[in-house]
Amino acid sequence: MAITEDVFLFLCILSSACALYKQWVSDTNFENATNWDKDLVPCGSDQVEFPEQTKVAVYVGAAHALSGMILPMDGEFILASRAGFSITEGHDPACGEGVITQFKDHNSLKWFDPALWKAAASLDDLHRGSYLFFVHEESVPCQHDDAVFRDASSFRVDISANGGSVLVKSVSILGQTFSNNFDFSHYMASSLGKLQFHGSSSLRVDGSACNDPTGCPCGNSANRDWICANIECSQLDCKKPLHPVGHCCDVCGAIVTIQFSANFNLESYRQHMQNLFLSLPNYRSLQMALSKVSKTHRLLGVIPYETTHEIQVVLQDQNAGPASGMLAEALAREVLKDASAHGSELGIDRAEFHASSGASSSDVSAAIAGNVAAGVLGTLAVLAFIVLMVVLHRRGRLSMPHLPSLRRRRKDGEIGEPGGPIDHGFDNPMFEKTNMIPDVPGLYGVESLNTITLTQSGVHFINPVYDETDFSA
């Protein structure tokens, strides 16, 4: 897989850009049964009729026998080799009863109808039917895309737009590719070009490729109303439908948003996603639209002050009912794991997702952030309480409880200085509460040394160690 991606990236660099091809799917071919009101190709007993006011160039790929033909006022046949018409007389047994069949009107087919285009990363993918899915605005040719009309076919398309012209990189018609506006303007001015293109605007070719590997803006946002006018949105079953940037309808699924660095490559990442995930059997029913979109940052949610770009990955779920969107959500979680593990290699700085179930990548981070916030708030509450207690104490509004000081006990045999302060150590009601000892004359006098005195509180004696100390002081 890594070799495939490296080769793909190398090819993109060689071509200066990774082009996308958008192919017009409708045609005005004679052999296409859907172009006839009977949904059948006319045969020998049928009479063909083109409405009088029809303007159309019809591609004819084979020889046809008809009973008759009514041509329009303005039209053209483009005949392939050995193609043509002949008129038969009588009944054609192989055709059955002859009918009058009318060619359908193609004036209503519009350039900005997403349903009329198919997209692919190469011309080979177009031929193989390996198509890409895009949001509606990018389903039609963007300013750096190649617009392709099939070789053996003709068409008629309305190119009306909000601007004066519709811009593309190149246009391919009947096997001829126009990559500069000088040659293409001459083709548009020809009788065939006027039959194929009509409307209030013009189609312009400038050959400008997207030279930014991270992707280029599509340029169709100005014609969003023309695009969405051709879209009918369906009813959805998911809980919280999502609305991707550039899409006309809400979707059931998931949207992954990627903040990227300079070494990100849009097309190689598309191949990475295709090879790693969408090629798996359990994800093949999903559609992925990958594009570079603009994000406007607003001050206070109102005043725009900055516009940045990000990569939008739309994962659309084809399932209906209660399970709608769940498969896309599962893939979105896998995409985030991949971005976390290989972000530096892929050029991804950050990725997040939102799902139509209501889940998002912020669920886990929010729980972690909530635990951290709870710890911070708890610490702040304790500090605030301590500060409050100190302030109230200093203002005299709160008295602190008395904590008795613990004094160091003297070592055994340690005697204080004679006449100095006595270290009582702790209060002893037997010896130091004088109000509890009756006044006994001579109890502490010199004449009573080495004597024992009986009092109400107990037995008192004089310790000869302190016989030179004045205890009456």
C-alpha positions in Angstrom: 0.0 0.0 0.0 2.8 2.4 0.9 4.5 1.7 -2.5 1.3 2.5 -4.3 0.9 5.8 -2.5 4.5 6.8 -3.2 4.1 6.0 -6.9 0.8 7.9 -7.0 2.4 10.9 -5.3 5.4 10.8 -7.7 3.1 10.8 -10.7 1.2 13.8 -9.3 4.4 15.7 -8.9 5.5 14.8 -12.5 2.2 16.2 -13.9 2.4 19.3 -11.7 -1.1 18.6 -10.6 -3.5 15.8 -9.8 -6.3 16.4 -12.2 -9.9 15.3 -11.9 -12.1 14.4 -14.9 -15.8 15.1 -15.0 -17.7 13.4 -17.8 -21.1 14.4 -19.1 -23.3 11.4 -19.1 -26.2 12.5 -21.4 -26.0 12.4 -25.2 -28.0 13.1 -28.3 -27.1 9.8 -30.0 -29.5 8.3 -32.5 -28.8 4.8 -31.1 -29.6 5.7 -27.6 -33.1 4.4 -26.9 -33.7 6.9 -24.0 -33.6 9.7 -26.5 -36.9 8.6 -28.1 -40.3 9.0 -26.7 -41.1 5.3 -27.2 -37.8 4.4 -25.5 -36.9 2.3 -28.5 -34.5 3.0 -31.4 -36.5 3.5 -34.6 -36.5 0.7 -37.1 -37.4 0.2 -40.8 -41.2 0.6 -40.4 -41.0 3.6 -38.2 -41.2 7.3 -39.1 -38.8 9.6 -37.2 -39.8 13.1 -36.2 -37.7 16.0 -34.9 -39.9 18.8 -33.5 -39.7 21.9 -35.7 -38.1 24.2 -33.1 -35.6 21.6 -31.9 -31.9 22.6 -32.1 -29.8 19.6 -31.8 -26.7 17.9 -33.2 -27.4 14.1 -33.4 -24.5 11.5 -33.5 -25.3 8.6 -35.8 -23.1 5.5 -35.3 -24.6 3.1 -37.8 -26.8 2.7 -40.9 -30.6 3.0 -40.4 -33.5 2.2 -42.6 -36.7 4.2 -41.9 -40.1 4.7 -43.5 -39.7 8.5 -43.3 -38.1 11.4 -41.4 -39.2 14.9 -40.5 -36.3 17.2 -39.8 -36.2 20.4 -37.6 -35.5 23.9 -38.7 -32.0 23.9 -37.3 -30.0 20.7 -36.6 -27.1 18.6 -37.7 -26.2 14.9 -38.1 -22.7 13.8 -37.1 -22.1 10.6 -39.1 -19.6 8.0 -38.0 -17.9 5.8 -40.6 -20.5 3.8 -42.7 -23.3 5.5 -40.9 -26.4 6.9 -42.7 -30.1 6.6 -43.5 -32.2 5.0 -46.2 -35.9 5.1 -46.8 -37.8 1.8 -47.1 -41.1 1.3 -48.8 -43.6 -1.0 -47.4 -43.6 -3.0 -44.2 -40.4 -4.2 -42.5 -41.2 -7.7 -41.0 -38.3 -7.5 -38.5 -39.7 -4.2 -37.2 -43.4 -4.9 -36.8 -46.0 -2.3 -37.2 -44.6 1.0 -37.9 -45.0 4.0 -35.5 -44.2 7.6 -35.4 -41.4 8.1 -32.9 -40.2 11.5 -31.8 -36.8 12.7 -30.6 -36.8 14.1 -27.1 -36.1 17.7 -26.2 -32.7 18.2 -24.6 -32.9 21.9 -24.0 -33.7 21.4 -20.3 -30.4 19.6 -19.6 -28.2 21.9 -17.5 -24.4 22.1 -16.9 -25.0 22.6 -13.2 -27.0 19.4 -12.7 -24.8 17.1 -10.5 -26.8 14.1 -11.7 -25.5 14.6 -15.3 -21.8 14.2 -14.4 -19.5 11.4 -13.4 -16.1 12.1 -11.8 -12.9 10.0 -11.9 -9.2 10.5 -11.1 -8.1 9.4 -14.6 -9.5 8.8 -18.1 -8.9 5.1 -17.5 -11.1 5.2 -14.4 -13.8 6.9 -16.5 -13.7 4.1 -19.0 -13.7 1.4 -16.3 -16.6 3.1 -14.4 -14.4 3.7 -11.3 -16.2 6.9 -10.2 -15.6 9.2 -7.3 -18.2 10.7 -5.0 -18.3 14.4 -4.4 -20.5 17.0 -2.6 -22.9 18.6 -5.0 -20.9 21.8 -5.7 -17.9 19.6 -6.7 -19.9 17.0 -8.7 -19.9 19.4 -11.7 -16.6 20.5 -13.3 -14.6 22.8 -11.0 -12.3 25.5 -12.3 -9.3 23.2 -12.4 -11.1 20.1 -13.8 -11.1 18.5 -17.2 -14.7 18.4 -18.7 -15.1 15.4 -20.9 -17.8 14.6 -23.5 -17.6 11.1 -24.8 -15.8 10.5 -28.1 -18.5 8.8 -30.1 -21.4 11.1 -29.0 -22.9 14.5 -29.2 -24.9 16.5 -26.7 -26.8 19.6 -25.9 -26.2 21.5 -22.6 -27.4 24.7 -21.0 -24.4 26.6 -19.5 -26.4 29.4 -17.9 -24.7 30.6 -14.7 -24.6 33.5 -12.3 -21.4 34.9 -13.8 -20.5 35.8 -17.3 -18.7 32.6 -17.9 -18.1 29.1 -16.6 -14.4 28.2 -16.1 -12.7 24.9 -16.6 -9.2 23.6 -17.2 -10.0 21.8 -20.5 -12.8 20.5 -22.6 -12.8 17.2 -24.7 -15.4 16.9 -27.5 -15.5 14.1 -30.1 -11.9 13.1 -29.3 -10.5 16.6 -29.5 -9.2 18.3 -26.3 -9.2 22.1 -26.0 -6.8 23.4 -23.4 -6.7 27.1 -24.4 -9.5 29.5 -24.8 -8.4 30.8 -28.2 -9.1 27.4 -29.9 -12.1 26.6 -27.9 -13.8 30.0 -28.6 -13.5 29.2 -32.3 -15.2 25.9 -31.7 -18.0 27.5 -29.7 -18.6 30.0 -32.5 -19.1 27.2 -35.1 -22.5 25.8 -36.1 -21.9 22.6 -34.2 -20.7 24.4 -31.1 -23.8 26.5 -31.0 -26.0 23.4 -31.2 -24.1 21.7 -28.4 -23.8 24.7 -26.0 -26.5 27.2 -25.3 -27.6 29.5 -22.5 -27.0 32.9 -21.0 -23.3 32.3 -20.2 -20.2 31.1 -22.0 -17.8 28.3 -21.3 -14.2 29.4 -21.0 -11.0 27.2 -21.0 -7.8 28.5 -19.4 -5.7 25.3 -19.0 -5.0 26.2 -15.4 -4.2 23.2 -13.2 -4.3 23.0 -9.4 -0.6 23.2 -8.4 -1.3 23.0 -4.7 -0.9 19.4 -3.5 -3.2 20.2 -0.5 -6.0 20.9 -3.0 -7.7 24.0 -4.5 -11.1 25.6 -4.1 -13.6 24.3 -6.6 -15.0 27.8 -7.5 -18.6 26.7 -7.9 -20.0 28.3 -4.7 -21.1 31.3 -6.7 -23.5 29.0 -8.6 -24.8 27.1 -5.6 -28.4 28.2 -6.3 -28.1 26.8 -9.9 -26.7 23.5 -8.6 -29.2 23.0 -5.7 -32.1 23.9 -8.0 -31.6 20.5 -9.7 -31.4 18.5 -6.4 -34.3 17.0 -4.6 -33.4 16.0 -1.0 -34.8 12.8 0.5 -36.2 12.1 3.9 -33.6 10.9 6.4 -33.9 8.4 9.3 -30.9 9.4 11.3 -31.0 11.2 14.7 -29.0 14.3 13.8 -28.5 14.7 10.0 -25.3 16.5 9.0 -24.9 19.2 6.5 -21.5 19.1 4.7 -19.9 22.2 3.2 -20.8 22.4 -0.5 -23.7 19.9 -0.3 -27.3 20.8 -1.0 -28.8 18.2 1.4 -28.3 16.8 4.8 -26.8 13.4 5.0 -26.8 10.4 7.4 -23.2 9.4 8.2 -20.2 11.2 9.5 -18.0 14.2 8.7 -14.3 14.1 9.5 -12.5 17.5 9.6 -8.8 17.6 9.2 -6.3 20.4 9.9 -3.3 19.7 7.7 0.3 20.8 7.3 2.3 21.7 4.2 3.3 18.1 3.4 -0.4 17.0 3.1 -1.4 15.7 -0.4 -5.1 15.5 -1.1 -5.0 13.0 -3.9 -2.5 10.6 -2.2 -4.7 10.7 0.9 -7.7 9.8 -1.2 -5.8 6.8 -2.4 -4.7 6.0 1.1 -8.3 6.0 2.3 -9.5 3.9 -0.7 -6.8 1.3 -0.2 -6.9 1.1 3.6 -10.6 1.3 4.3 -13.1 1.6 1.4 -11.7 -1.5 -0.4 -12.7 -3.6 2.6 -15.9 -5.6 2.1 -17.6 -4.1 5.2 -17.1 -0.5 4.0 -17.7 -0.9 0.3 -21.3 0.4 0.6 -20.1 3.7 1.9 -19.5 6.8 -0.2 -16.6 9.2 0.6 -16.4 12.8 -0.6 -13.0 14.4 0.0 -12.4 18.1 -0.6 -10.7 21.2 0.6 -13.1 23.7 2.0 -13.0 27.2 3.5 -13.8 27.9 7.2 -14.6 31.4 8.3 -13.7 32.3 11.9 -16.0 34.9 13.6 -15.5 37.1 16.6 -18.3 36.5 19.1 -19.8 34.2 16.5 -20.8 37.2 14.3 -18.0 39.3 13.0 -15.7 37.4 10.5 -12.0 38.1 11.0 -10.2 35.2 9.4 -10.6 32.5 6.8 -8.7 29.2 6.9 -8.8 26.0 4.9 -9.4 22.4 6.2 -10.0 19.0 4.6 -13.6 17.7 4.8 -14.1 14.0 4.5 -17.8 13.2 4.1 -18.8 9.5 4.8 -22.3 8.9 3.6 -24.2 5.8 4.7 -26.5 4.0 2.3 -28.3 2.2 5.0 -31.8 3.2 6.0 -33.8 3.0 9.2 -32.4 3.0 12.7 -29.0 1.8 11.5 -28.6 4.7 9.1 -25.2 6.4 9.6 -23.8 3.8 12.0 -21.4 2.2 9.5 -20.1 5.6 8.5 -19.5 6.5 12.2 -17.5 3.3 12.7 -15.3 4.2 9.7 -14.9 7.8 11.1 -13.5 6.4 14.3 -11.1 4.2 12.3 -10.0 7.3 10.3 -9.2 9.2 13.5 -7.1 6.3 14.8 -5.2 6.2 11.6 -4.6 10.0 11.7 -3.4 9.7 15.3 -1.0 6.9 14.4 0.3 8.2 11.1 -0.5 11.9 11.2 3.1 13.1 10.8 3.5 10.9 7.7 0.2 12.0 6.1 0.6 15.7 6.9 -2.3 15.7 9.4 -2.0 18.0 12.4 -5.4 17.3 13.9 -8.6 15.4 13.1 -12.1 15.3 14.6 -15.5 13.9 13.5 -19.2 14.4 14.0 -21.7 11.7 13.3 -25.4 11.8 12.5 -26.1 9.7 15.7 -25.0 12.7 17.8 -21.6 11.2 18.7 -18.4 13.1 18.1 -14.7 12.9 18.8 -15.1 15.4 21.5 -17.0 12.9 23.7 -13.9 11.2 25.1 -11.8 14.4 25.3 -14.7 16.1 27.0 -14.8 13.4 29.7 -11.1 13.7 30.3 -11.3 17.4 30.3 -14.1 17.2 32.8 -12.1 15.1 35.2 -9.2 17.5 35.0 -11.5 20.5 35.4 -13.1 18.9 38.5 -9.6 18.4 40.1 -8.6 22.0 39.3 -11.9 23.4 40.7 -11.5 21.3 43.8 -8.0 22.6 44.4 -9.1 26.2 43.8 -12.0 25.8 46.3 -9.6 24.6 49.0 -7.3 27.5 48.4 -10.2 30.0 48.4 -11.4 28.6 51.7 -8.0 29.0 53.3 -7.6 32.6 52.1 -11.1 33.4 53.4 -10.2 32.0 56.8 -7.0 34.1 57.0 -8.8 37.3 56.0 -11.6 36.8 58.5 -9.1 36.1 61.3 -7.0 39.2 60.5 -10.2 41.3 60.6 -11.1 39.9 64.0 -14.2 38.3 62.7 -12.9 34.8 63.4 -11.0 33.6 66.4 -8.6 30.7 65.8 -8.6 27.9 68.5 -5.7 28.0 70.9 -3.0 25.5 70.1 -0.8 24.8 73.2 2.9 25.2 72.5 5.0 22.1 73.0 8.2 22.9 74.8 11.2 20.8 74.7 11.5 18.7 77.8 14.7 19.0 79.7 17.1 16.1 79.6 17.4 13.9 82.7 19.5 15.7 85.3 19.4 19.1 83.5 19.0 21.9 86.1 18.1 25.5 85.3 20.1 28.5 86.4 19.5 29.4 90.0 17.3 32.4 90.3 16.2 32.0 86.6 12.6 31.4 85.4 11.3 28.0 86.2 10.2 25.8 83.2 7.0 24.3 84.4 6.6 22.1 81.3 2.9 21.6 82.0 0.3 22.5 84.6 0.2 20.0 87.5 -2.8 20.7 89.8 -0.9 19.1 92.7 2.1 21.3 92.7 1.4 24.5 90.8 -2.2 25.5 91.5 -1.6 27.5 94.6 -5.2 28.4 95.0 -5.9 24.7 95.5 -3.3 24.4 98.3 -4.2 25.8 101.8 -2.1 28.4 103.3 0.1 26.5 105.7 2.5 28.7 107.6 6.1 27.6 107.2 5.4 25.2 104.5 8.1 26.6 102.2 10.2 28.2 104.9 13.8 27.4 105.5 13.0 25.8 108.8 10.8 23.2 107.2 13.5 21.7 105.0 13.8 18.0 105.0 10.3 17.7 106.5 7.0 16.3 105.3 3.8 18.2 105.6 0.3 16.7 105.2 -2.3 19.0 103.5 -5.8 18.5 102.1 -4.4 18.0 98.6 -1.9 15.3 99.6 1.6 14.9 101.0 4.1 17.7 100.3 7.9 17.4 100.8 10.8 19.5 100.0 13.3 18.2 97.5 16.8 18.8 98.7 18.0 19.3 95.2 16.3 22.7 95.2 17.1 23.6 98.8 19.0 26.7 97.7 16.2 28.0 95.4 13.9 30.6 96.6 10.5 29.1 95.8 8.6 31.9 97.5 9.9 34.3 94.9 
